[in-house]
Amino acid sequence: MHRRLGRPGRRPRAPRRRLGRPRAPRRGGGPGARRVRRRLPAARARSRGARPRRRGGLRARLHPPSRRALAGAARPPARRPGAGDRPHRAGPRLGARPARGPGRAQAPGLDALLAGTPRPERRSRAQERFKRAPPLADTPPVRVSLSHKFLTGSLLVAAAVVVFPELAARAGFAVSWWVSPFVALGSGGLLGYLVSRRLSGRYEALVAATDRIAGGDLVENVDLRRSGPLRDETDDLAERLRAMVAGLRELVAQVQGSAQRVAASADELTKSALGVSAGHEEISATVGEVARGASQQVSLLDDVSRLVHDIASAIEFNASRAREAFGFAAEANQKAHSGVDVSRLAIEKMRSVFERVELAGSMVFQLEAKTRHVHQITEIITSVASRTNLLSLNASIEAARAGEAGRGFAVVADEIRKLAESTARSTDEISKLIHEIEADTRSVADEMRHSGKVIAEGRDDVNTIAVSLEQIRAAVGEAAARAEEIFQEADQQARDAERMVESMGRIGEVSRGNTESIAEVATTARRQLDAVAEMVSSAKALRESAGELQGAARRFRVAPGEAR
């Protein structure tokens, strides 16, 4: 290419000193002799003191100087000596052309166009500006992408190919055309080796960090040594990995803490359910006893009712046969005494039944309070399950952002989400059962309150019966002494006997209703006991789920003291 551009107006070459040991010229013809003959005019010109002709290089031929540059090169500016000036070196300059005629200006070379020693004032200002610049360690790192780095290296290699012959010629060395490719190869190979070594080391560090993260090690951070002031995509990837490790560390710590809290809540729920189960068993036993007492009360009331009927029939018999009643007055007195004793026993038993029913009512109220407490615990478990589901969703999102590196953690996050959903479903079932228990407990409590009112009325009726029996005994006692008065009061006693029969019928109905209510209470207690057993099994399943969640979270290793 040099020869093609240099054919028109070809000038003699300047003498060049080859690198290495000089070779002796050959005699005769050949390329060596031609090179020697080419050097002879330049050597003779040098010996006569004339400046040898040199080419301005490819740049000077492709970009010819302008008139202003030619005028500036013909009249060099006067320079003031300063401290930063270097002494002018005499000798041939690269690209200088000797004048061909007396009135022709000398063409400037590459040094006249590109180079120029700066003035002392400018150099001192540059030095002061450099002194005022902040140190390199305090400056923030500059991000340069890998593509720009490779482009800069390619430009440096190309610049080495172009500038090396000029620098060698300026230093006085003659460089052959085949040296520049080797210089380009050497500089390119050295630059490629340094860049590849740096990139391979950083990528190995990143691969090791991702292997640790995939293995569950979240203790160590991603560290790239010798990052330097120029950052690139590897530094960005390291920053993203550090952020991901921090997020995973916090998430795993939260999952471990949540699993521990869920396990503790499941244990507390199991203990509470076992306590409720024991209370239900006691209540069931008490209700059974109350039911047996109620059945005995019904049988006694039937006996009393029959006895009252007998008394009424006797009163009617006395009314019809007043005169014959005197003979039977003593027998009626004995029956009245026996009836009073039986009624006293019945009253005492009814009072004991009333007390037991009141005790059962208080236990039912306690059961209602405990059921509310269990409902509060299930609400806490539901909130913990919803939070665990939300954390698993955030973990899935973070794993999706991480790409291939977070695929393993995405599986773990999916398992955590499934466990949270199963926990939520179990908690919903428990909540439904507890709502049913609460409804049944409320109905039982309402029935017990109603039964309490009925029992209070029955207690008043029993007191009335006792008073009536006392009156009967007094009447029968007086009948023995005052037989004539029996005839007068026979009709009144008959009416009182009818009212007594009606009252006993009502008491019998109330007693039968109490018996049926107590039977329903016993059935409800058995149902509640079954529901509590199901709640215990659900709490155990929740504890097992919490254990599985803890086992999944133990796969990741975090720094001690980070569990929440």
Residue pairs with C-beta under 8 A, 6 or more apart in sequence:
1 58
2 55
2 58
5 58
5 61
5 62
6 55
6 61
11 53
11 55
11 97
12 38
12 41
12 42
12 52
12 53
13 38
13 42
13 53
13 54
13 55
14 42
14 52
14 53
14 54
14 55
14 92
15 39
15 42
15 43
15 46
15 52
15 174
16 169
16 173
16 174
16 175
17 172
17 173
17 174
18 173
18 174
18 175
18 176
19 168
19 173
19 174
19 175
19 179
23 32
25 32
25 33
25 35
25 36
26 32
26 33
26 36
27 33
42 52
42 53
45 51
45 52
46 52
50 98
51 92
51 96
51 98
52 92
53 97
53 98
54 92
54 94
54 95
54 96
54 97
54 109
54 169
55 61
55 95
56 94
56 95
56 97
56 107
56 109
56 110
57 94
57 95
57 110
57 165
57 166
58 162
59 110
59 162
60 95
60 109
60 110
60 113
65 73
65 107
65 108
65 112
65 113
69 108
69 112
69 113
70 105
70 107
70 108
71 105
72 108
72 112
73 105
73 106
73 107
73 108
73 112
73 113
74 105
74 106
74 108
79 85
79 117
79 119
80 119
80 120
82 119
82 120
82 121
82 123
83 120
84 118
84 120
84 123
84 124
85 117
85 120
86 117
91 172
93 109
93 111
93 112
94 109
94 110
94 111
94 166
94 169
94 170
95 108
95 109
95 110
95 111
95 112
96 106
96 107
96 108
96 109
97 106
97 107
97 109
98 106
99 105
99 106
110 166
111 170
118 126
136 229
139 229
141 227
141 228
141 229
141 230
141 231
141 235
142 229
142 230
142 231
143 230
143 231
143 232
143 235
143 236
144 230
144 231
144 232
145 232
145 233
146 199
146 232
146 233
146 234
149 195
149 230
149 232
150 195
153 188
153 191
153 192
153 195
156 187
156 191
157 184
157 187
157 188
157 191
158 184
160 183
160 184
160 187
161 180
161 181
161 183
161 184
164 175
164 179
164 180
164 183
165 175
165 179
165 180
168 174
168 175
168 179
169 175
198 226
199 234
201 225
202 224
202 234
203 234
205 222
205 223
205 224
205 225
205 238
206 222
206 224
206 234
206 237
206 238
206 241
209 220
209 222
209 223
209 238
209 241
209 245
210 241
210 405
212 220
213 241
213 244
213 245
213 248
213 405
214 405
214 408
216 555
216 556
216 557
217 557
218 245
218 248
218 249
218 252
218 556
218 557
218 558
219 557
219 558
219 559
221 242
221 245
222 238
222 241
222 242
222 245
223 238
224 234
224 235
224 238
227 235
241 405
244 398
244 401
244 402
244 405
244 406
247 398
248 395
248 398
248 409
248 556
249 558
249 559
249 562
250 562
251 391
251 394
251 395
251 398
252 553
252 556
252 558
253 558
253 562
253 563
253 564
254 391
254 564
255 388
255 391
255 416
255 549
255 553
256 550
256 553
256 554
256 558
256 563
256 564
257 563
257 564
258 384
258 387
258 388
258 391
258 549
258 564
259 546
259 549
259 550
259 553
260 550
260 563
261 384
262 381
262 384
262 385
262 388
262 423
262 542
262 545
262 546
262 549
263 543
263 546
263 547
263 550
265 377
265 380
265 381
265 384
266 381
266 539
266 540
266 542
266 543
266 546
267 543
268 377
269 374
269 377
269 378
269 381
269 535
269 539
269 542
270 536
270 539
270 540
270 543
272 370
272 373
272 374
272 377
273 374
273 532
273 535
273 536
273 539
274 536
275 370
276 367
276 370
276 371
276 374
276 532
276 535
277 529
277 532
277 533
277 536
279 363
279 366
279 367
279 370
280 367
280 525
280 528
280 529
280 532
281 529
282 363
283 360
283 363
283 364
283 367
283 525
284 522
284 525
284 526
284 529
286 356
286 359
286 360
286 363
287 360
287 518
287 521
287 522
287 525
288 522
289 356
290 353
290 356
290 357
290 360
290 518
291 515
291 518
291 519
291 522
293 349
293 352
293 353
293 356
294 353
294 511
294 514
294 515
294 518
295 515
296 349
297 346
297 349
297 350
297 353
297 511
297 514
297 515
298 508
298 511
298 512
298 515
300 342
300 345
300 346
300 349
301 346
301 504
301 507
301 508
301 511
302 508
303 342
304 342
304 343
304 346
304 465
304 504
305 501
305 504
305 505
305 508
307 339
307 342
308 497
308 500
308 501
308 504
309 501
310 335
311 335
311 336
311 339
311 472
311 497
311 500
312 494
312 497
312 498
312 500
312 501
314 328
314 332
314 335
315 490
315 493
315 494
315 497
316 494
316 497
317 325
318 325
318 328
318 332
318 479
318 486
318 490
318 493
319 487
319 490
319 491
319 493
319 494
322 483
322 486
322 487
322 490
325 332
325 479
325 483
325 486
325 487
325 490
326 479
326 483
326 486
329 476
329 479
329 480
329 483
329 486
330 480
332 476
332 479
333 473
333 476
333 477
333 479
333 480
335 476
336 469
336 472
336 473
336 475
336 476
336 477
337 473
339 469
339 472
339 473
340 469
340 470
340 472
340 473
343 465
343 466
343 469
344 466
346 462
347 462
347 463
347 465
347 466
350 458
350 459
350 462
351 459
351 462
354 455
354 458
354 459
357 448
357 451
357 452
357 455
357 514
357 518
358 452
358 455
360 448
360 518
360 521
361 445
361 448
361 449
361 451
361 452
364 441
364 444
364 445
364 448
364 521
365 445
365 448
367 441
367 528
368 438
368 441
368 442
368 445
371 434
371 437
371 438
371 441
372 438
374 434
374 437
374 535
375 431
375 434
375 435
375 438
378 427
378 430
378 431
378 434
379 431
381 423
381 427
381 430
381 542
382 424
382 427
382 428
382 431
384 423
385 420
385 421
385 423
385 424
385 427
386 420
386 424
388 416
388 419
388 420
388 423
388 549
389 417
389 420
389 421
389 424
391 416
392 413
392 414
392 416
392 417
392 420
393 413
393 417
395 409
395 410
395 412
395 413
395 416
396 410
396 413
396 414
396 417
398 406
398 409
399 406
399 407
399 409
399 410
399 413
400 406
400 410
402 409
412 552
412 555
415 552
416 549
416 552
419 545
419 548
419 549
419 552
422 545
423 542
423 545
426 538
426 541
426 542
426 545
427 542
429 538
430 535
430 538
430 539
433 531
433 534
433 535
434 535
436 531
437 528
437 531
437 532
440 524
440 527
440 528
441 528
443 524
444 520
444 521
444 524
447 517
447 520
447 521
448 521
451 514
451 517
454 510
454 513
454 514
455 514
457 510
458 507
458 510
458 511
461 503
461 506
461 507
462 507
464 503
465 500
465 503
465 504
465 507
468 496
468 500
471 496
475 486
475 489
475 493
478 485
479 485
479 486
